[in-house]
């Protein structure tokens, strides 16, 4: 490039193009990384003569460019020379991507280095231009297409990440919400409902399980791991599987709570993670309900005539005092029941949701709602209650937390 002026300021002059197509308007920032003042001026002139309505911010070194890129928000296109005072070759592409991974990069290279342009594209650049063959129209199109390619690349990556997240969530949900293990002929009714709080697309650690052992006793659990995300959901799966293994090996009551506490402390990602749960045992004679409660709230107990809130004596949430805690910290409670009694256990997502800017449904609100629908059968009762809770939360932005519900009852009294 001949007749190159020197002594340019970083704010390059931009002659106005004689014609402009509004279809070429781009809401983006253009950064030119070029140490040669003559080449920088020519690129600026070509931009002015193109149909683009963008001005270039000129950086003479990669360090200067990295500082500039770190402050830019929104779409950005980088015109990048590979021979700079502080970097040489393809490392320039890698370093730009490290500080601005969403930037569209167009490499500027010499005619004798066309192969390095292809290598730059393989390293993540969107395009390359030969300096001696740059024209206003080709430069304008390259910038526009590079930005569009980067936008498509980001959208495709987000779509793939969404698919992978959905697949991971589906696998975790299957682990958190298993099929009840009941013996044939089944004489126990289990109605389960789970609703994810998807405002932030994060899976929670709500879990439940139901197992009937050989003596006819039905064991059930509902639990909730603090926090949201894959790690919390995986911990919920771990606790649910541990609970089922404990039941099948005869570990119940207070000893079961102690075991789950030890497992949580061994498996959690940090000391701040805790979990609540309520474990229930329905005796084969249909007349006794035994519960162990660890930091969890109470249960709804349904009879033909009423619904009551039952909150038995319990212990602290799992993980609050470390792994070495005596089983007596979680006492087992016993409740005499009618063979036609139904028990509803849930996670706090069912009643902690907002019903207004400063109000929540709360346990009393849930109890009132349940009493209004006590005449409904198990499935209808659960669906109606959950649907009304969801509708109440809608004006305040919808469910903010996952919720899990179990409706448990003997099908035929003895």
C-alpha positions as CSV (number, residue, x, y, z in Angstrom):
1,X,0.0,0.0,0.0
2,X,1.7,3.2,-1.2
3,X,1.6,6.8,0.0
4,X,0.7,5.9,3.6
5,X,0.4,8.9,6.0
6,X,1.7,8.6,9.5
7,X,1.0,10.2,12.8
8,X,-2.7,9.3,12.9
9,X,-4.7,9.7,16.1
10,X,-6.6,6.7,17.5
11,X,-9.9,8.4,16.4
12,X,-9.5,8.0,12.7
13,X,-11.3,10.4,10.4
14,X,-14.2,8.9,8.6
15,X,-15.2,10.5,5.3
16,X,-18.9,10.3,4.7
17,X,-20.0,8.0,1.9
18,X,-21.8,9.6,-0.9
19,X,-24.6,7.0,-0.8
20,X,-26.0,4.9,2.0
21,X,-28.4,2.0,2.0
22,X,-30.4,1.8,5.3
23,X,-30.5,-1.9,4.9
24,X,-26.8,-2.0,5.8
25,X,-27.3,-0.3,9.2
26,X,-25.8,-2.4,12.0
27,X,-26.2,-2.0,15.7
28,X,-22.6,-3.1,16.4
29,X,-19.2,-1.7,17.4
30,X,-16.2,-2.0,15.0
31,X,-12.7,-2.3,16.4
32,X,-9.7,-2.1,14.1
33,X,-6.5,-3.6,15.5
34,X,-3.6,-2.5,13.2
35,X,-0.2,-1.0,14.1
36,X,0.4,0.4,10.6
37,X,-1.0,3.9,10.3
38,X,-1.2,3.7,6.5
39,X,-3.2,0.5,6.5
40,X,-5.4,1.8,9.3
41,X,-6.2,4.9,7.2
42,X,-7.0,2.9,4.1
43,X,-9.3,0.6,6.0
44,X,-11.1,3.6,7.5
45,X,-11.5,5.1,4.0
46,X,-12.9,1.8,2.6
47,X,-15.4,1.7,5.5
48,X,-16.5,5.3,4.6
49,X,-16.9,4.3,1.0
50,X,-18.9,1.2,1.9
51,X,-22.6,1.0,2.7
52,X,-21.9,0.4,6.4
53,X,-22.8,3.1,8.9
54,X,-20.0,2.1,11.3
55,X,-17.0,4.0,12.6
56,X,-13.9,2.1,13.6
57,X,-12.1,2.4,17.0
58,X,-8.4,2.1,16.1
59,X,-6.1,0.1,18.5
60,X,-2.4,-0.1,17.7
61,X,-1.6,-3.1,20.0
62,X,-3.4,-6.2,21.1
63,X,-3.2,-5.0,24.7
64,X,-5.0,-1.8,23.8
65,X,-7.6,-3.8,21.9
66,X,-8.2,-6.2,24.8
67,X,-8.8,-3.2,27.1
68,X,-11.2,-1.7,24.6
69,X,-13.1,-4.9,24.0
70,X,-13.5,-5.6,27.7
71,X,-15.5,-2.3,28.0
72,X,-17.8,-3.0,25.0
73,X,-21.4,-4.3,25.5
74,X,-23.3,-5.7,22.6
75,X,-22.3,-7.0,19.1
76,X,-18.7,-6.2,18.1
77,X,-16.6,-6.9,15.0
78,X,-12.8,-7.0,15.2
79,X,-10.7,-6.3,12.1
80,X,-7.5,-8.0,13.3
81,X,-4.0,-7.7,11.8
82,X,-1.9,-10.8,12.8
83,X,1.5,-8.9,13.0
84,X,1.3,-6.6,16.0
85,X,4.0,-5.2,18.3
86,X,2.9,-7.4,21.2
87,X,1.6,-10.6,19.4
88,X,2.3,-12.4,16.2
89,X,0.3,-15.0,14.2
90,X,-2.7,-17.0,15.3
91,X,-2.1,-16.3,18.9
92,X,-3.8,-12.9,18.3
93,X,-7.0,-14.6,17.4
94,X,-6.9,-16.8,20.5
95,X,-6.2,-13.8,22.7
96,X,-9.0,-11.7,21.2
97,X,-11.5,-14.6,21.7
98,X,-10.3,-15.0,25.3
99,X,-11.4,-11.5,26.2
100,X,-14.3,-11.2,23.8
101,X,-15.7,-14.7,23.0
102,X,-18.8,-13.2,21.3
103,X,-16.8,-10.9,19.0
104,X,-16.9,-11.5,15.2
105,X,-13.3,-11.6,14.0
106,X,-12.1,-10.7,10.5
107,X,-8.3,-11.3,10.0
108,X,-6.4,-8.9,7.8
109,X,-3.4,-10.6,6.1
110,X,-1.0,-10.2,3.2
111,X,-1.4,-11.9,-0.2
112,X,1.5,-14.2,0.6
113,X,-0.1,-15.3,3.8
114,X,-3.5,-16.5,2.5
115,X,-3.1,-19.9,4.1
116,X,-2.8,-18.3,7.6
117,X,-6.2,-16.7,7.0
118,X,-7.7,-20.1,6.6
119,X,-6.0,-21.3,9.7
120,X,-7.4,-18.3,11.5
121,X,-10.9,-19.3,10.5
122,X,-10.2,-22.7,11.9
123,X,-9.2,-21.1,15.2
124,X,-12.5,-19.3,15.4
125,X,-12.3,-16.2,13.2
126,X,-15.4,-15.6,11.0
127,X,-13.5,-14.5,7.9
128,X,-10.2,-13.2,6.5
129,X,-9.4,-10.5,3.9
130,X,-6.2,-10.0,1.9
131,X,-5.0,-6.5,2.4
132,X,-4.0,-5.9,-1.2
133,X,-7.4,-7.0,-2.4
134,X,-9.7,-5.1,0.0
135,X,-12.4,-2.9,-1.6
136,X,-15.1,-0.9,0.1
137,X,-17.9,-3.3,-1.0
138,X,-16.0,-6.5,0.0
139,X,-15.0,-5.0,3.3
140,X,-18.6,-3.9,4.1
141,X,-20.0,-7.3,3.2
142,X,-17.3,-9.1,5.2
143,X,-18.2,-7.1,8.3
144,X,-21.9,-7.7,7.8
145,X,-21.6,-11.4,7.1
146,X,-19.1,-11.9,10.0
147,X,-21.5,-10.4,12.5
148,X,-24.4,-12.5,11.1
149,X,-22.3,-15.7,11.2
150,X,-21.3,-14.9,14.8
151,X,-25.0,-14.3,15.7
152,X,-26.0,-17.6,14.1
153,X,-23.1,-19.4,15.9
154,X,-24.2,-18.0,19.2
155,X,-27.8,-18.9,18.6
156,X,-26.8,-22.4,17.6
157,X,-24.6,-22.8,20.7
158,X,-27.4,-21.6,22.9
159,X,-29.9,-24.0,21.2
160,X,-27.5,-26.9,21.7
161,X,-26.9,-25.9,25.3
162,X,-30.6,-25.7,25.9
163,X,-31.1,-29.2,24.4
164,X,-28.3,-30.6,26.6
165,X,-29.7,-28.8,29.7
166,X,-33.2,-30.2,28.9
167,X,-31.8,-33.7,28.5
168,X,-29.8,-33.4,31.7
169,X,-32.9,-32.1,33.5
170,X,-35.0,-34.9,32.2
171,X,-32.5,-37.5,33.5
172,X,-32.3,-35.8,36.8
173,X,-36.0,-35.5,37.1
174,X,-36.4,-39.2,36.5
175,X,-34.0,-39.8,39.3
176,X,-35.8,-37.4,41.6
177,X,-39.3,-38.5,40.8
178,X,-39.3,-42.3,40.4
179,X,-42.1,-44.8,39.8
180,X,-43.5,-46.0,43.2
181,X,-42.4,-49.5,44.2
182,X,-45.7,-51.1,45.3
183,X,-46.4,-54.8,45.6
184,X,-49.2,-56.6,43.8
185,X,-52.1,-56.6,44.2
186,X,-51.7,-52.9,44.8
187,X,-54.0,-51.7,47.6
188,X,-52.3,-48.3,48.2
189,X,-53.0,-45.2,46.1
190,X,-50.2,-42.8,45.2
191,X,-51.0,-39.6,43.3
192,X,-47.9,-37.6,42.5
193,X,-47.5,-34.2,40.9
194,X,-44.4,-32.2,40.1
195,X,-44.2,-28.7,38.7
196,X,-40.8,-27.1,37.9
197,X,-40.3,-23.4,38.7
198,X,-38.9,-22.5,35.3
199,X,-38.4,-18.7,35.6
200,X,-34.7,-19.3,35.6
201,X,-34.6,-22.6,33.8
202,X,-32.9,-24.2,36.8
203,X,-33.8,-27.6,38.1
204,X,-34.3,-27.8,41.9
205,X,-33.6,-30.6,44.3
206,X,-37.2,-31.6,45.2
207,X,-37.6,-35.4,45.4
208,X,-40.0,-38.1,46.5
209,X,-40.3,-41.8,46.6
210,X,-42.7,-44.5,47.7
211,X,-41.8,-48.1,48.6
212,X,-43.9,-51.0,49.9
213,X,-41.9,-53.6,51.8
214,X,-42.7,-57.3,52.1
215,X,-44.6,-57.0,55.4
216,X,-47.1,-54.6,53.7
217,X,-45.8,-51.4,55.2
218,X,-45.8,-48.5,52.8
219,X,-42.9,-46.1,53.2
220,X,-42.9,-42.6,51.6
221,X,-40.6,-39.6,51.5
222,X,-40.7,-36.0,50.3
223,X,-37.5,-33.9,50.4
224,X,-36.0,-30.7,49.2
225,X,-32.3,-29.8,48.8
226,X,-31.5,-26.1,49.3
227,X,-30.6,-24.2,46.2
228,X,-31.2,-24.8,42.5
229,X,-29.0,-26.3,39.7
230,X,-27.6,-29.6,38.5
231,X,-25.4,-30.1,41.6
232,X,-28.4,-29.7,43.9
233,X,-30.6,-31.9,41.8
234,X,-27.9,-34.6,41.7
235,X,-27.7,-34.5,45.5
236,X,-31.4,-34.9,45.6
237,X,-31.2,-38.0,43.5
238,X,-28.4,-39.3,45.8
239,X,-30.6,-38.8,48.9
240,X,-33.6,-40.3,47.2
241,X,-31.7,-43.5,46.2
242,X,-30.1,-43.7,49.6
243,X,-33.5,-43.4,51.2
244,X,-34.9,-46.3,49.1
245,X,-31.8,-48.4,49.8
246,X,-32.3,-47.7,53.5
247,X,-35.9,-48.8,53.4
248,X,-35.2,-52.0,51.5
249,X,-32.5,-53.0,54.0
250,X,-34.7,-52.2,57.1
251,X,-33.2,-48.9,58.1
252,X,-36.1,-46.7,59.2
253,X,-37.1,-44.1,61.7
254,X,-34.5,-42.0,63.5
255,X,-31.6,-44.2,62.2
256,X,-32.7,-43.5,58.7
257,X,-32.4,-39.7,59.3
258,X,-29.0,-40.1,60.7
259,X,-27.8,-42.1,57.7
260,X,-29.2,-39.5,55.2
261,X,-27.5,-36.7,57.2
262,X,-24.2,-38.5,57.0
263,X,-24.6,-39.1,53.3
264,X,-25.6,-35.5,52.5
265,X,-22.5,-34.1,54.4
266,X,-20.3,-36.5,52.5
267,X,-21.7,-35.7,49.0
268,X,-22.6,-32.0,49.1
269,X,-20.5,-29.4,47.3
270,X,-20.2,-27.1,50.3
271,X,-21.0,-26.7,54.0
272,X,-23.8,-24.2,53.1
273,X,-25.9,-27.0,51.4
274,X,-28.7,-28.6,53.5
275,X,-31.8,-30.6,52.9
276,X,-35.2,-31.1,54.5
277,X,-37.4,-34.2,54.3
278,X,-40.3,-35.9,55.9
279,X,-40.3,-39.7,55.9
280,X,-43.6,-41.6,56.5
281,X,-44.6,-45.2,57.3
282,X,-48.1,-46.4,56.8
283,X,-48.7,-49.6,58.9
284,X,-50.3,-52.6,57.2
285,X,-53.3,-52.4,59.6
286,X,-54.1,-48.9,58.1
287,X,-54.3,-47.4,61.5
288,X,-50.9,-45.8,62.3
289,X,-48.8,-43.2,60.6
290,X,-45.2,-42.9,61.8
291,X,-43.2,-39.9,60.7
292,X,-39.6,-38.6,60.9
293,X,-39.3,-34.9,60.1
294,X,-35.9,-33.2,59.4
295,X,-36.5,-29.4,59.1
296,X,-39.5,-30.0,56.8
297,X,-42.9,-28.5,57.2
298,X,-46.0,-30.4,58.2
299,X,-48.5,-32.6,56.3
300,X,-52.1,-32.2,55.2
301,X,-54.3,-35.0,56.8
302,X,-57.6,-35.6,54.9
303,X,-60.6,-37.4,56.3
304,X,-64.1,-37.5,54.9
305,X,-65.1,-34.5,57.0
306,X,-62.1,-32.3,57.3
307,X,-58.5,-31.4,56.3
308,X,-56.1,-30.6,59.1
309,X,-52.5,-29.5,59.3
310,X,-50.3,-32.0,61.1
311,X,-46.8,-31.0,62.1
312,X,-45.3,-33.7,64.3
313,X,-42.3,-33.3,66.5
314,X,-39.2,-33.2,64.3
315,X,-35.5,-32.4,64.1
316,X,-33.2,-30.0,62.3
317,X,-32.6,-30.0,58.6
318,X,-29.9,-32.4,57.3
319,X,-26.4,-30.9,57.1
320,X,-26.8,-28.1,59.6
321,X,-24.5,-29.6,62.3
322,X,-22.2,-31.7,60.1
323,X,-22.2,-35.5,59.6
324,X,-21.7,-36.7,63.1
325,X,-25.1,-36.3,64.8
326,X,-26.9,-38.8,67.0
327,X,-30.1,-40.4,65.6
328,X,-32.0,-39.0,68.6
329,X,-31.8,-35.6,67.0
330,X,-34.7,-36.7,64.7
331,X,-37.4,-38.3,66.9
332,X,-40.1,-40.5,65.3
333,X,-43.7,-39.4,65.9
334,X,-46.8,-41.6,65.7
335,X,-50.4,-40.7,64.7
336,X,-53.5,-42.9,64.9
337,X,-55.4,-42.8,61.7
338,X,-58.6,-44.0,60.2
339,X,-58.2,-46.5,57.4
340,X,-59.9,-44.0,55.0
341,X,-57.4,-41.2,56.0
342,X,-55.3,-39.6,53.2
343,X,-52.0,-37.8,53.8
344,X,-50.7,-35.1,51.5
345,X,-46.9,-34.3,51.7
346,X,-45.3,-31.6,49.6
347,X,-42.3,-29.4,49.3
348,X,-42.6,-25.7,50.2
349,X,-42.9,-24.6,46.6
350,X,-46.6,-25.4,47.0
351,X,-47.3,-22.6,49.5
352,X,-44.2,-20.3,49.5
353,X,-45.1,-18.8,46.1
354,X,-46.1,-15.1,46.0
355,X,-49.8,-14.2,45.5
356,X,-49.0,-10.5,45.4
357,X,-46.1,-8.0,45.6
358,X,-45.9,-8.5,49.4
359,X,-48.0,-11.6,50.1
360,X,-47.5,-15.4,50.0
361,X,-50.0,-18.2,50.2
362,X,-48.4,-19.7,53.3
363,X,-49.4,-22.8,55.2
364,X,-52.7,-21.4,56.4
365,X,-53.6,-20.3,52.8
366,X,-52.8,-23.8,51.6
367,X,-55.0,-25.4,54.3
368,X,-57.9,-23.1,53.4
369,X,-57.6,-24.0,49.8
370,X,-57.4,-27.7,50.6
371,X,-60.5,-27.6,52.7
372,X,-62.5,-26.0,49.9
373,X,-61.7,-29.0,47.7
374,X,-61.8,-31.8,50.3
375,X,-64.8,-33.5,48.5
376,X,-62.6,-34.3,45.5
377,X,-60.9,-37.6,44.8
378,X,-57.1,-37.9,45.1
379,X,-56.0,-37.1,41.6
380,X,-58.7,-34.4,41.2
381,X,-57.8,-32.9,44.6
382,X,-54.1,-32.7,43.8
383,X,-54.6,-31.3,40.3
384,X,-57.1,-28.7,41.5
385,X,-54.9,-27.5,44.4
386,X,-51.7,-27.3,42.3
387,X,-53.5,-25.5,39.4
388,X,-55.0,-23.0,41.8
389,X,-51.7,-22.4,43.5
390,X,-50.1,-21.9,40.0
391,X,-52.9,-19.4,39.0
392,X,-52.5,-17.5,42.2
393,X,-48.7,-17.1,41.6
394,X,-49.2,-16.0,37.9
395,X,-49.7,-12.3,38.6
396,X,-46.5,-12.2,40.7
397,X,-44.5,-13.9,37.9
398,X,-45.4,-17.5,38.3
399,X,-43.9,-20.3,40.5
400,X,-40.5,-19.3,41.7
401,X,-39.6,-22.7,43.1
402,X,-40.2,-26.3,42.1
403,X,-43.0,-28.1,43.9
404,X,-43.6,-31.8,44.5
405,X,-46.8,-33.3,46.0
406,X,-47.7,-36.8,47.1
407,X,-51.2,-37.8,47.9
408,X,-51.1,-41.1,49.8
409,X,-54.0,-43.3,50.9
410,X,-55.1,-46.9,51.3
411,X,-57.5,-47.9,48.5
412,X,-59.6,-50.3,50.5
413,X,-59.9,-50.2,54.3
414,X,-59.4,-53.6,56.0
